[in-house]
Amino acid sequence: MMGRFSHLQRVLSALLGGEVDRVPVTSIAGCGGTVTIGALETAGISLTEAHKDSEKMASLSISCHKLTGIENVRVPFDFVVEPEALGCDVKWWDKPGLLPSVKTHPYKSPEDLVMPKNLLEEGGIPVVLGAITSMREQVGDFLPISSHVLGPFSLAGELAGVENFLRWTLKKPEFVHAFIDFSTEIVIEYAKAQFRAGSHIVEIADAMASQDMIGPHAFRRFVKPALTKIADSLGGIRVLHICGRTAQIWSDLAETGFNGLSVEAEIAQVKPLVGNTKILGNVSSKNTLVLGSPEDVKAEAKKALEEGVDLLEPKCGFSTSTPIENIQALVEARDEFYS
């Protein structure tokens, strides 16, 4: 189905509250991305190769669009870039589809928090920025380029260790504030660099800030001020994703100042509470997109469209084990909805 908007025009207009010919189908937000095992096999590029080579990262992302029809390209494909750049050890896997993970959490107290002299030259950050620039040169006139940064609460948790950091919220709140302040500065610098490199949209993904991990009071005390500062500091289009349960903080999320919110909740429940903030979602990443049939995907996608979703997306990005035909069914469902 041809539209009168390019992919780039449609996505940017949807996020900025403008007119669209139809709701975009994207994977801008969430903890997953756009890369699947099928896409890796088609491109002939491994995840480890892509994480360490800008051109391969860009090529893999573009191939995912060509294979599935998703209306954006996105990098990176993991959430280890910032922790690695700050000194955490990372585990890389040889098995296709397994994303790298953070192995060590070396930060024990605020005294350990030292800003790198050249943050943007550390770890995999130059690879990601190079991939963004390459994609902008190759597809930036017709495809929106999105990228992501680990949110401040989640980054702080990776530095200190999640269990340790969550204990601090109760026993050492001064440590939590110090770690979040430090992480916030990292997020802002890296996100600004992504915009300069060519990203049209930057996602802040703060999975640890959900109600599955901390209560609403702790969110408002520790996380909301940091997210608000980040949104205020970024001049480009910004999207916020928090996994899991967020029902008690929907209004708070809207008040942080992001253009869009990625939610796992029912669209009809969220929209009345977030004002003009755009909603991205909410097809189940696992139960429907991984385990369901194309018909299941279409049914859930059309329900989200009927409820008024602004950008049709998986709830938490695409798992690497998502069948290609289910991603294609997401695009087909949108087209059928408007036919």
C-alpha contacts under 8 A as a table, 3 or more apart, distances in Angstrom:
res1	aa1	res2	aa2	distance
1	M	335	D	6.36
3	G	6	S	7.33
3	G	21	D	6.57
3	G	22	R	7.85
4	R	21	D	6.73
5	F	8	L	7.82
5	F	9	Q	5.69
5	F	10	R	5.54
5	F	20	V	7.35
5	F	21	D	6.72
6	S	9	Q	5.14
6	S	10	R	6.05
6	S	142	F	5.94
6	S	143	L	7.62
7	H	10	R	5.21
7	H	11	V	6.17
7	H	24	P	7.64
7	H	71	E	5.64
7	H	72	N	7.41
7	H	142	F	5.89
7	H	143	L	5.36
7	H	144	P	6.82
8	L	11	V	5.45
8	L	12	L	6.14
8	L	71	E	7.82
8	L	72	N	7.82
8	L	141	D	7.26
8	L	142	F	5.07
8	L	143	L	4.68
8	L	144	P	4.70
9	Q	12	L	5.42
9	Q	13	S	5.87
9	Q	142	F	7.65
10	R	13	S	5.27
10	R	14	A	6.06
10	R	20	V	5.71
10	R	21	D	7.40
10	R	22	R	7.72
10	R	23	V	7.68
10	R	24	P	6.38
11	V	14	A	5.14
11	V	15	L	6.33
11	V	24	P	5.90
11	V	71	E	7.71
11	V	144	P	6.99
11	V	311	L	7.73
12	L	15	L	5.25
12	L	16	L	6.12
12	L	144	P	7.62
13	S	16	L	5.11
13	S	17	G	5.97
13	S	18	G	4.65
13	S	19	E	6.25
13	S	20	V	6.47
14	A	17	G	5.38
14	A	18	G	5.84
14	A	19	E	6.98
14	A	20	V	6.34
14	A	23	V	7.34
14	A	24	P	7.55
14	A	278	K	7.75
14	A	310	D	6.40
14	A	311	L	7.06
15	L	18	G	7.65
15	L	237	I	7.77
15	L	259	N	6.26
15	L	260	G	6.42
15	L	278	K	6.09
15	L	310	D	7.60
15	L	311	L	7.96
16	L	259	N	6.91
17	G	276	N	7.82
17	G	278	K	7.60
20	V	23	V	6.78
22	R	334	R	8.00
22	R	338	Y	7.13
23	V	305	L	7.88
23	V	309	V	7.86
23	V	310	D	6.13
23	V	311	L	5.66
23	V	312	L	6.71
23	V	334	R	7.37
24	P	71	E	6.71
24	P	310	D	7.68
24	P	311	L	5.23
24	P	312	L	6.13
25	V	70	I	5.84
25	V	71	E	5.76
25	V	311	L	6.09
25	V	312	L	4.80
25	V	313	E	6.04
25	V	330	L	7.33
25	V	331	V	6.12
25	V	334	R	7.37
26	T	70	I	5.33
26	T	71	E	5.14
26	T	72	N	5.83
26	T	311	L	6.76
26	T	312	L	6.26
26	T	313	E	5.37
27	S	30	G	7.53
27	S	33	G	6.31
27	S	34	T	6.28
27	S	70	I	7.18
27	S	71	E	7.92
27	S	72	N	6.93
27	S	74	R	7.75
27	S	313	E	5.51
27	S	314	P	6.70
27	S	317	G	5.73
27	S	318	F	7.38
28	I	33	G	7.51
28	I	72	N	7.14
28	I	74	R	6.86
28	I	146	S	6.02
28	I	147	S	7.59
28	I	201	I	7.96
28	I	203	E	7.06
28	I	313	E	7.75
28	I	317	G	7.59
29	A	32	G	7.88
29	A	33	G	7.59
29	A	148	H	7.98
29	A	203	E	6.05
29	A	205	A	7.41
29	A	239	V	7.10
29	A	240	L	7.34
29	A	241	H	6.06
29	A	262	S	6.14
29	A	280	L	7.66
29	A	313	E	7.96
29	A	316	C	6.83
29	A	317	G	6.21
30	G	33	G	7.08
30	G	205	A	6.71
30	G	241	H	5.78
30	G	242	I	7.55
30	G	243	C	7.35
30	G	262	S	6.87
30	G	314	P	7.65
30	G	315	K	6.56
30	G	316	C	3.79
30	G	317	G	4.51
31	C	78	D	7.89
31	C	79	F	7.89
31	C	205	A	6.87
31	C	207	A	7.63
31	C	243	C	7.89
31	C	316	C	5.32
31	C	317	G	5.64
32	G	77	F	7.40
32	G	78	D	7.71
32	G	316	C	5.77
32	G	317	G	3.84
32	G	318	F	4.83
32	G	319	S	5.43
32	G	320	T	7.70
33	G	74	R	6.97
33	G	75	V	7.75
33	G	77	F	5.96
33	G	317	G	4.85
33	G	318	F	5.20
33	G	319	S	7.08
34	T	61	S	7.16
34	T	64	C	6.35
34	T	65	H	7.98
34	T	73	V	7.59
34	T	74	R	6.84
34	T	77	F	7.85
34	T	317	G	6.94
34	T	318	F	5.65
34	T	319	S	7.97
34	T	320	T	7.98
35	V	39	A	6.05
35	V	40	L	7.06
35	V	60	L	7.63
35	V	61	S	6.96
35	V	64	C	6.21
35	V	77	F	7.14
35	V	318	F	7.13
35	V	319	S	7.65
35	V	320	T	5.88
36	T	39	A	5.07
36	T	40	L	6.28
36	T	64	C	7.99
36	T	97	G	6.90
36	T	318	F	7.34
36	T	319	S	6.64
36	T	320	T	3.81
36	T	321	S	5.87
36	T	322	T	6.15
36	T	323	P	7.58
36	T	324	I	7.53
37	I	40	L	5.00
37	I	41	E	6.20
37	I	96	P	6.57
37	I	97	G	5.51
37	I	320	T	5.43
37	I	321	S	6.04
37	I	322	T	7.77
38	G	41	E	5.17
38	G	42	T	6.15
38	G	323	P	7.20
38	G	324	I	6.46
39	A	42	T	5.04
39	A	43	A	6.03
39	A	60	L	7.57
39	A	63	S	7.04
39	A	64	C	5.82
39	A	67	L	7.16
39	A	324	I	7.79
40	L	43	A	5.22
40	L	44	G	5.79
40	L	45	I	5.53
40	L	46	S	6.14
40	L	47	L	7.49
40	L	60	L	7.23
40	L	96	P	7.93
41	E	44	G	5.05
41	E	45	I	7.00
43	A	59	S	7.92
43	A	60	L	6.27
43	A	63	S	6.57
45	I	49	E	6.50
45	I	50	A	6.68
45	I	56	K	7.10
45	I	60	L	6.98
46	S	49	E	5.19
46	S	50	A	6.21
46	S	96	P	6.81
47	L	50	A	5.03
47	L	51	H	6.09
47	L	77	F	7.96
47	L	96	P	7.16
47	L	97	G	7.21
47	L	99	L	7.40
48	T	51	H	5.16
48	T	52	K	6.50
48	T	92	W	6.90
48	T	93	W	7.48
48	T	94	D	7.63
49	E	52	K	5.38
49	E	53	D	6.19
49	E	56	K	7.00
49	E	57	M	7.85
50	A	53	D	5.38
50	A	54	S	7.02
50	A	55	E	7.87
50	A	56	K	4.95
50	A	57	M	4.28
50	A	58	A	8.00
50	A	60	L	7.21
51	H	54	S	7.55
51	H	57	M	6.29
51	H	76	P	7.38
51	H	77	F	7.55
51	H	124	G	7.26
51	H	127	V	7.25
51	H	128	V	7.88
52	K	57	M	7.81
52	K	124	G	6.77
52	K	127	V	6.30
53	D	56	K	5.39
53	D	57	M	6.10
53	D	127	V	5.98
54	S	57	M	5.07
54	S	58	A	6.16
54	S	127	V	4.76
54	S	128	V	6.33
54	S	129	L	7.79
54	S	130	G	5.26
54	S	131	A	4.36
54	S	134	S	7.67
55	E	58	A	5.10
55	E	59	S	5.99
55	E	130	G	7.62
55	E	131	A	5.92
55	E	134	S	6.85
56	K	59	S	4.95
56	K	60	L	6.00
56	K	131	A	7.96
57	M	60	L	5.29
57	M	61	S	6.30
57	M	75	V	7.36
57	M	76	P	7.52
57	M	128	V	7.74
57	M	131	A	5.94
58	A	61	S	5.25
58	A	62	I	6.25
58	A	75	V	7.63
58	A	131	A	4.89
58	A	132	I	6.99
58	A	134	S	6.42
58	A	135	M	5.71
59	S	62	I	5.24
59	S	63	S	6.10
60	L	63	S	5.08
60	L	64	C	6.38
61	S	64	C	5.26
61	S	65	H	6.87
61	S	73	V	5.58
61	S	74	R	6.06
61	S	75	V	6.87
62	I	65	H	5.31
62	I	66	K	6.51
62	I	73	V	5.95
62	I	135	M	7.65
63	S	66	K	5.03
63	S	67	L	6.06
64	C	67	L	5.13
64	C	68	T	6.07
64	C	69	G	7.89
64	C	70	I	7.69
64	C	73	V	7.63
65	H	68	T	5.39
65	H	69	G	5.15
65	H	70	I	5.19
65	H	71	E	6.78
65	H	72	N	6.78
65	H	73	V	6.42
66	K	69	G	5.80
66	K	70	I	7.91
67	L	324	I	7.78
68	T	324	I	6.60
68	T	325	E	7.87
68	T	327	I	6.04
68	T	328	Q	5.12
68	T	331	V	8.00
69	G	328	Q	6.57
69	G	331	V	6.66
70	I	73	V	7.89
70	I	327	I	7.77
70	I	328	Q	7.89
70	I	331	V	6.93
71	E	143	L	6.67
71	E	144	P	7.27
72	N	143	L	5.64
72	N	144	P	5.00
72	N	145	I	5.93
72	N	146	S	6.94
73	V	143	L	6.99
73	V	144	P	6.49
73	V	145	I	5.13
73	V	146	S	6.20
74	R	77	F	7.80
74	R	145	I	5.92
74	R	146	S	4.78
74	R	147	S	5.40
75	V	128	V	6.85
75	V	131	A	7.57
75	V	132	I	7.30
75	V	146	S	6.77
75	V	147	S	4.99
75	V	148	H	7.04
76	P	79	F	7.85
76	P	128	V	6.15
76	P	147	S	6.51
76	P	148	H	7.06
77	F	99	L	7.79
78	D	81	V	7.34
78	D	99	L	6.30
78	D	100	P	6.80
79	F	82	E	7.37
79	F	101	S	7.77
79	F	149	V	7.77
79	F	150	L	6.43
80	V	83	P	5.47
80	V	84	E	5.93
80	V	90	V	7.10
80	V	100	P	6.93
80	V	101	S	6.34
80	V	102	V	6.22
81	V	84	E	5.36
81	V	85	A	6.18
81	V	123	G	6.85
81	V	124	G	5.53
81	V	125	I	6.31
82	E	85	A	5.04
82	E	86	L	6.28
82	E	123	G	7.92
82	E	124	G	7.99
82	E	125	I	7.42
82	E	149	V	7.80
82	E	150	L	7.20
82	E	155	L	7.50
83	P	86	L	5.07
83	P	87	G	6.42
83	P	88	C	5.30
83	P	89	D	7.98
83	P	102	V	7.30
83	P	155	L	6.90
83	P	158	E	6.60
83	P	159	L	6.52
84	E	87	G	5.21
84	E	88	C	4.73
84	E	89	D	6.06
84	E	90	V	6.46
84	E	102	V	7.68
84	E	123	G	5.91
84	E	124	G	7.52
85	A	88	C	7.32
85	A	119	L	7.24
85	A	122	E	4.87
85	A	123	G	4.42
85	A	124	G	6.85
85	A	125	I	7.18
86	L	116	P	7.55
86	L	122	E	7.71
86	L	159	L	7.99
87	G	106	P	7.51
88	C	102	V	6.65
88	C	103	K	7.01
88	C	104	T	5.33
88	C	105	H	5.82
88	C	106	P	6.54
88	C	159	L	7.02
89	D	102	V	6.06
89	D	103	K	5.33
89	D	104	T	5.27
89	D	105	H	7.86
90	V	100	P	6.64
90	V	101	S	5.64
90	V	102	V	4.56
90	V	103	K	5.26
90	V	104	T	7.38
91	K	100	P	5.47
91	K	101	S	5.29
91	K	102	V	6.21
91	K	103	K	6.03
92	W	99	L	7.42
92	W	100	P	4.81
92	W	101	S	7.04
93	W	96	P	7.83
93	W	98	L	6.17
93	W	99	L	7.06
93	W	100	P	6.31
94	D	98	L	7.76
95	K	98	L	6.01
97	G	320	T	5.32
97	G	321	S	6.96
98	L	320	T	7.70
102	V	105	H	7.78
102	V	158	E	7.36
104	T	161	G	7.87
105	H	158	E	6.11
105	H	159	L	4.86
105	H	160	A	5.14
105	H	161	G	5.23
106	P	159	L	6.35
106	P	160	A	6.42
107	Y	110	P	7.88
107	Y	112	D	5.78
107	Y	113	L	7.35
107	Y	159	L	5.49
107	Y	160	A	4.90
108	K	112	D	6.70
108	K	160	A	6.06
109	S	112	D	5.73
109	S	113	L	7.59
109	S	175	F	6.79
110	P	113	L	5.41
110	P	175	F	6.19
110	P	178	A	6.08
110	P	179	F	6.56
111	E	114	V	7.77
113	L	179	F	7.45
113	L	182	F	7.00
115	M	119	L	7.53
115	M	182	F	7.84
116	P	119	L	5.11
118	N	121	E	5.56
118	N	122	E	6.87
119	L	122	E	5.37
120	L	125	I	5.80
120	L	126	P	6.29
120	L	190	Y	7.00
120	L	193	A	7.82
121	E	125	I	6.40
121	E	126	P	5.69
122	E	125	I	5.99
122	E	126	P	7.14
123	G	126	P	7.33
124	G	127	V	5.21
124	G	128	V	6.47
125	I	128	V	5.26
125	I	129	L	6.26
126	P	129	L	5.12
126	P	130	G	5.92
127	V	130	G	5.11
127	V	131	A	6.15
128	V	131	A	5.06
128	V	132	I	6.28
129	L	132	I	5.14
129	L	133	T	6.35
129	L	193	A	7.39
129	L	194	Q	6.10
129	L	197	A	5.82
130	G	133	T	5.17
130	G	134	S	6.17
130	G	197	A	7.36
131	A	134	S	5.01
131	A	135	M	6.13
132	I	135	M	5.16
132	I	136	R	6.12
132	I	145	I	7.42
132	I	147	S	7.87
132	I	194	Q	7.27
132	I	197	A	5.91
132	I	198	G	5.80
132	I	199	S	6.33
133	T	136	R	5.08
133	T	137	E	6.35
133	T	197	A	5.11
133	T	198	G	5.48
134	S	137	E	5.21
134	S	138	Q	6.28
135	M	138	Q	4.96
135	M	139	V	5.71
135	M	140	G	6.39
135	M	145	I	7.33
136	R	139	V	5.62
136	R	140	G	4.10
136	R	141	D	7.55
136	R	145	I	7.11
136	R	198	G	5.64
136	R	199	S	7.44
137	E	140	G	6.01
139	V	142	F	5.92
139	V	143	L	5.62
140	G	143	L	5.44
140	G	144	P	6.37
140	G	145	I	6.75
144	P	199	S	7.76
144	P	200	H	6.00
144	P	201	I	7.56
145	I	198	G	7.46
145	I	199	S	5.07
145	I	200	H	5.30
145	I	201	I	6.49
146	S	199	S	5.49
146	S	200	H	5.94
146	S	201	I	4.67
146	S	202	V	5.65
146	S	203	E	7.31
147	S	194	Q	7.15
147	S	199	S	6.41
147	S	201	I	6.54
147	S	202	V	5.02
147	S	203	E	6.18
148	H	191	A	7.56
148	H	202	V	5.28
148	H	203	E	4.45
148	H	204	I	5.79
148	H	205	A	6.97
149	V	187	V	6.39
149	V	190	Y	7.28
149	V	191	A	6.43
149	V	202	V	7.36
149	V	203	E	6.28
149	V	204	I	5.14
149	V	205	A	6.37
150	L	154	S	6.50
150	L	155	L	5.88
150	L	187	V	7.11
150	L	204	I	5.88
150	L	205	A	5.16
150	L	206	D	6.12
151	G	154	S	5.44
151	G	155	L	5.97
151	G	183	S	7.99
151	G	184	T	7.82
151	G	187	V	6.90
151	G	204	I	5.25
151	G	205	A	5.02
151	G	206	D	4.17
151	G	207	A	7.67
151	G	227	L	7.93
152	P	155	L	5.14
152	P	156	A	6.04
152	P	180	I	5.65
152	P	181	D	7.94
152	P	183	S	4.98
152	P	184	T	5.21
152	P	187	V	6.73
152	P	206	D	6.85
152	P	223	V	7.52
152	P	226	A	7.01
152	P	227	L	7.55
153	F	156	A	5.20
153	F	157	G	6.21
153	F	180	I	6.04
153	F	183	S	7.57
153	F	206	D	6.41
153	F	208	M	6.47
153	F	209	A	6.31
153	F	223	V	6.39
154	S	157	G	4.96
154	S	158	E	6.30
154	S	206	D	5.40
154	S	207	A	6.35
154	S	208	M	5.12
154	S	209	A	7.03
155	L	158	E	5.11
155	L	159	L	6.35
155	L	183	S	6.27
156	A	159	L	5.17
156	A	160	A	6.32
156	A	165	F	7.56
156	A	179	F	5.56
156	A	180	I	5.91
156	A	183	S	5.97
157	G	160	A	5.30
157	G	161	G	5.22
157	G	162	V	4.59
157	G	163	E	7.96
157	G	164	N	7.91
157	G	165	F	5.49
157	G	166	L	7.68
157	G	208	M	7.82
158	E	161	G	5.12
158	E	162	V	6.12
160	A	164	N	6.47
160	A	165	F	5.89
161	G	164	N	5.38
161	G	165	F	5.97
162	V	165	F	5.13
162	V	166	L	6.11
163	E	166	L	5.24
163	E	167	R	6.32
164	N	167	R	5.24
164	N	168	W	6.45
165	F	168	W	5.04
165	F	169	T	6.75
165	F	176	V	7.15
166	L	169	T	5.29
166	L	170	L	7.36
166	L	213	M	7.90
166	L	214	I	7.86
167	R	170	L	5.55
167	R	171	K	6.17
167	R	172	K	7.63
168	W	171	K	4.83
168	W	172	K	4.37
168	W	173	P	5.80
168	W	175	F	6.73
168	W	176	V	6.26
169	T	172	K	6.02
169	T	173	P	5.05
169	T	176	V	6.16
169	T	218	A	7.50
170	L	173	P	6.43
172	K	175	F	5.43
172	K	176	V	6.74
173	P	176	V	4.94
173	P	177	H	6.26
174	E	177	H	5.19
174	E	178	A	6.26
175	F	178	A	5.13
175	F	179	F	6.15
176	V	179	F	5.21
176	V	180	I	6.04
176	V	222	F	7.44
177	H	180	I	5.17
177	H	181	D	5.98
177	H	222	F	6.61
178	A	181	D	5.18
178	A	182	F	6.24
179	F	182	F	5.14
179	F	183	S	6.08
180	I	183	S	4.93
180	I	184	T	5.88
180	I	222	F	7.54
180	I	223	V	7.82
180	I	226	A	7.21
181	D	184	T	5.13
181	D	185	E	6.58
181	D	226	A	7.23
182	F	185	E	5.44
182	F	186	I	6.60
183	S	186	I	5.01
183	S	187	V	6.15
184	T	187	V	5.05
184	T	188	I	6.20
184	T	226	A	6.22
184	T	227	L	7.96
184	T	230	I	6.92
185	E	188	I	5.20
185	E	189	E	6.21
186	I	189	E	5.35
186	I	190	Y	6.11
187	V	190	Y	5.32
187	V	191	A	5.86
187	V	230	I	7.46
188	I	191	A	5.20
188	I	192	K	6.03
188	I	230	I	5.98
188	I	233	S	6.91
188	I	234	L	7.20
189	E	192	K	5.32
189	E	193	A	6.29
190	Y	193	A	5.05
190	Y	194	Q	6.33
191	A	194	Q	5.04
191	A	195	F	6.48
191	A	202	V	6.72
191	A	234	L	7.55
192	K	195	F	5.16
192	K	196	R	6.28
192	K	234	L	6.55
193	A	196	R	4.97
193	A	197	A	6.07
194	Q	197	A	5.02
194	Q	198	G	6.44
194	Q	199	S	5.71
194	Q	202	V	7.41
195	F	198	G	5.26
195	F	199	S	4.74
195	F	200	H	6.66
195	F	201	I	7.55
195	F	202	V	7.36
195	F	236	G	6.93
196	R	199	S	7.22
199	S	202	V	6.72
200	H	236	G	7.16
200	H	237	I	6.74
201	I	236	G	6.78
201	I	237	I	5.00
201	I	238	R	5.66
201	I	239	V	7.28
202	V	236	G	7.66
202	V	237	I	6.54
202	V	238	R	4.99
202	V	239	V	6.29
203	E	238	R	5.72
203	E	239	V	4.58
203	E	240	L	5.67
203	E	241	H	7.14
204	I	238	R	7.43
204	I	239	V	6.22
204	I	240	L	4.97
204	I	241	H	6.27
205	A	240	L	6.08
205	A	241	H	4.80
205	A	242	I	6.10
206	D	209	A	5.70
206	D	210	S	7.93
206	D	240	L	7.74
206	D	241	H	6.25
206	D	242	I	5.16
206	D	243	C	7.51
207	A	210	S	6.23
207	A	241	H	7.24
207	A	242	I	4.76
207	A	243	C	4.90
207	A	244	G	7.78
208	M	212	D	7.99
208	M	213	M	6.04
208	M	214	I	7.84
208	M	242	I	7.45
208	M	243	C	7.61
209	A	213	M	6.43
209	A	214	I	6.38
209	A	219	F	6.66
209	A	223	V	7.13
209	A	242	I	6.46
209	A	243	C	7.91
210	S	213	M	5.62
210	S	214	I	6.26
210	S	215	G	7.82
210	S	242	I	5.94
210	S	243	C	6.02
210	S	244	G	5.95
210	S	245	R	5.81
210	S	246	T	5.81
211	Q	214	I	5.02
211	Q	215	G	5.26
211	Q	216	P	6.78
211	Q	244	G	7.18
211	Q	245	R	5.24
211	Q	246	T	5.78
212	D	215	G	7.80
212	D	244	G	6.49
212	D	245	R	6.07
214	I	218	A	6.10
214	I	219	F	6.62
215	G	218	A	5.40
215	G	219	F	6.26
216	P	219	F	4.92
216	P	220	R	6.20
216	P	248	Q	6.45
216	P	249	I	6.32
217	H	220	R	5.23
217	H	221	R	6.09
218	A	221	R	4.93
218	A	222	F	5.81
218	A	223	V	7.44
219	F	222	F	5.49
219	F	223	V	4.94
219	F	224	K	6.04
220	R	223	V	5.95
220	R	224	K	5.02
220	R	225	P	7.22
220	R	252	D	7.69
221	R	224	K	6.83
221	R	225	P	7.39
222	F	225	P	6.70
222	F	226	A	7.24
223	V	226	A	5.33
223	V	227	L	6.23
224	K	227	L	5.17
224	K	228	T	6.05
224	K	252	D	7.23
224	K	253	L	7.55
224	K	256	T	6.66
225	P	228	T	5.11
225	P	229	K	6.18
225	P	256	T	7.78
226	A	229	K	5.12
226	A	230	I	6.26
227	L	230	I	5.03
227	L	231	A	6.18
227	L	256	T	6.05
228	T	231	A	5.16
228	T	232	D	6.09
228	T	255	E	7.72
228	T	256	T	4.32
228	T	257	G	6.23
229	K	232	D	5.09
229	K	233	S	6.08
230	I	233	S	5.08
230	I	234	L	6.37
231	A	234	L	5.50
231	A	238	R	7.11
231	A	256	T	6.70
231	A	257	G	5.60
231	A	258	F	5.79
232	D	235	G	7.64
232	D	257	G	7.00
234	L	237	I	7.88
234	L	238	R	7.55
237	I	258	F	7.78
237	I	259	N	6.31
238	R	258	F	5.52
238	R	259	N	5.62
238	R	260	G	6.85
239	V	258	F	5.59
239	V	259	N	5.77
239	V	260	G	4.64
239	V	261	L	5.80
239	V	262	S	7.31
240	L	258	F	6.37
240	L	260	G	6.31
240	L	261	L	5.01
240	L	262	S	6.14
241	H	261	L	6.01
241	H	262	S	4.75
241	H	263	V	6.72
242	I	246	T	7.54
242	I	262	S	7.07
242	I	263	V	7.00
243	C	246	T	7.77
243	C	263	V	7.19
243	C	264	E	6.88
243	C	316	C	6.95
244	G	264	E	6.41
245	R	264	E	7.58
245	R	265	A	7.57
246	T	249	I	5.49
246	T	250	W	6.21
246	T	263	V	7.95
246	T	265	A	7.79
247	A	250	W	5.75
247	A	265	A	7.61
248	Q	251	S	7.92
249	I	252	D	4.98
249	I	253	L	6.11
250	W	253	L	5.10
250	W	254	A	6.41
250	W	270	V	6.91
250	W	273	L	6.54
250	W	274	V	6.61
251	S	254	A	5.15
251	S	255	E	6.26
251	S	273	L	5.63
251	S	274	V	5.56
252	D	255	E	5.03
252	D	256	T	6.58
253	L	256	T	5.45
253	L	257	G	7.87
253	L	261	L	7.59
253	L	274	V	7.80
254	A	257	G	6.23
254	A	258	F	6.92
254	A	261	L	7.50
254	A	274	V	5.14
254	A	275	G	7.34
254	A	277	T	6.21
255	E	258	F	7.96
255	E	274	V	7.97
258	F	261	L	7.10
258	F	277	T	7.26
259	N	277	T	5.66
259	N	278	K	6.25
260	G	277	T	5.46
260	G	278	K	4.41
260	G	279	I	5.65
260	G	280	L	6.79
261	L	277	T	6.96
261	L	278	K	6.19
261	L	279	I	5.11
261	L	280	L	5.95
262	S	279	I	5.99
262	S	280	L	4.56
262	S	281	G	5.86
262	S	282	N	7.95
262	S	315	K	7.15
262	S	316	C	7.98
263	V	279	I	7.20
263	V	280	L	6.51
263	V	281	G	5.84
263	V	282	N	6.54
263	V	315	K	6.27
264	E	281	G	6.66
264	E	282	N	5.61
264	E	283	V	8.00
264	E	284	S	7.63
264	E	315	K	4.96
264	E	316	C	7.32
265	A	269	Q	7.35
265	A	270	V	7.06
265	A	282	N	7.03
266	E	269	Q	5.46
266	E	270	V	6.56
266	E	282	N	7.11
266	E	304	A	7.95
267	I	270	V	5.25
267	I	271	K	6.07
267	I	279	I	7.56
267	I	281	G	7.58
267	I	282	N	7.13
267	I	304	A	6.51
267	I	307	E	5.96
267	I	308	G	6.97
267	I	309	V	6.26
268	A	271	K	5.76
268	A	272	P	7.45
268	A	307	E	5.42
268	A	308	G	7.32
269	Q	272	P	6.75
269	Q	273	L	7.75
270	V	273	L	5.59
270	V	274	V	6.66
271	K	274	V	5.61
271	K	275	G	7.02
271	K	279	I	7.30
272	P	275	G	6.52
274	V	277	T	5.69
278	K	309	V	7.94
278	K	310	D	5.86
278	K	311	L	7.89
279	I	309	V	5.74
279	I	310	D	5.32
279	I	311	L	6.57
280	L	309	V	6.37
280	L	310	D	6.02
280	L	311	L	4.78
280	L	312	L	6.01
280	L	313	E	5.96
280	L	315	K	8.00
281	G	304	A	7.47
281	G	309	V	6.71
281	G	311	L	6.60
281	G	312	L	5.36
281	G	313	E	4.46
281	G	314	P	5.64
281	G	315	K	5.15
282	N	301	A	7.66
282	N	304	A	6.45
282	N	309	V	7.93
282	N	312	L	6.87
282	N	313	E	5.88
282	N	314	P	5.51
282	N	315	K	4.56
283	V	288	T	6.98
283	V	289	L	7.38
283	V	297	V	7.29
283	V	300	E	5.97
283	V	301	A	5.97
283	V	304	A	7.45
283	V	312	L	7.80
283	V	313	E	6.32
283	V	314	P	4.62
283	V	315	K	5.36
284	S	287	N	5.70
284	S	288	T	5.16
284	S	289	L	6.20
284	S	314	P	5.84
284	S	315	K	5.29
284	S	316	C	7.60
285	S	288	T	6.23
285	S	289	L	5.14
285	S	290	V	6.50
285	S	314	P	5.21
285	S	315	K	5.53
285	S	316	C	5.79
285	S	317	G	6.39
285	S	318	F	5.97
285	S	319	S	6.80
286	K	289	L	5.56
286	K	290	V	4.81
286	K	291	L	6.23
286	K	319	S	7.36
287	N	290	V	6.09
287	N	291	L	5.17
287	N	292	G	6.23
288	T	291	L	5.44
288	T	292	G	4.30
288	T	293	S	7.23
288	T	296	D	6.33
288	T	297	V	5.86
288	T	300	E	7.93
289	L	292	G	5.71
289	L	293	S	7.59
289	L	297	V	6.21
289	L	314	P	7.73
289	L	318	F	7.71
289	L	322	T	6.02
289	L	323	P	7.47
289	L	326	N	5.88
289	L	327	I	7.21
290	V	319	S	7.29
290	V	321	S	6.42
290	V	322	T	4.54
290	V	323	P	6.46
290	V	326	N	7.68
292	G	295	E	7.89
292	G	296	D	5.64
292	G	297	V	6.77
293	S	296	D	5.06
293	S	297	V	6.40
293	S	326	N	6.82
294	P	297	V	5.01
294	P	298	K	6.23
294	P	325	E	6.71
294	P	326	N	4.99
294	P	329	A	5.42
294	P	330	L	7.96
295	E	298	K	5.11
295	E	299	A	6.25
295	E	329	A	7.66
296	D	299	A	5.22
296	D	300	E	6.33
297	V	300	E	5.37
297	V	301	A	5.99
297	V	326	N	6.51
297	V	329	A	6.42
297	V	330	L	6.21
297	V	333	A	7.89
298	K	301	A	5.04
298	K	302	K	6.04
298	K	329	A	6.15
298	K	330	L	6.06
298	K	332	E	7.57
298	K	333	A	4.91
299	A	302	K	5.35
299	A	303	K	6.34
299	A	333	A	7.82
300	E	303	K	5.12
300	E	304	A	6.43
301	A	304	A	5.21
301	A	305	L	6.36
301	A	312	L	7.21
301	A	330	L	6.48
301	A	333	A	6.42
301	A	334	R	7.29
302	K	305	L	4.95
302	K	306	E	6.08
302	K	333	A	6.42
302	K	334	R	6.98
302	K	337	F	6.66
303	K	306	E	5.06
303	K	307	E	6.26
304	A	307	E	5.11
304	A	308	G	6.46
304	A	309	V	5.71
304	A	312	L	7.35
305	L	308	G	5.19
305	L	309	V	5.42
305	L	312	L	7.27
305	L	334	R	7.76
305	L	337	F	7.91
306	E	309	V	7.64
309	V	312	L	6.33
313	E	317	G	7.28
314	P	317	G	5.10
314	P	318	F	6.46
318	F	321	S	8.00
318	F	322	T	6.32
319	S	322	T	5.42
322	T	326	N	7.03
322	T	327	I	7.45
323	P	326	N	5.42
323	P	327	I	6.88
324	I	327	I	5.28
324	I	328	Q	6.30
325	E	328	Q	4.96
325	E	329	A	6.02
326	N	329	A	4.85
326	N	330	L	6.47
327	I	330	L	5.18
327	I	331	V	6.91
328	Q	331	V	5.30
328	Q	332	E	6.23
329	A	332	E	4.79
329	A	333	A	5.90
330	L	333	A	5.20
330	L	334	R	6.58
331	V	334	R	5.31
331	V	335	D	6.40
332	E	335	D	5.07
332	E	336	E	6.04
333	A	336	E	5.08
333	A	337	F	6.06
334	R	337	F	5.03
334	R	338	Y	6.61
335	D	338	Y	5.39
335	D	339	S	6.20
336	E	339	S	5.02
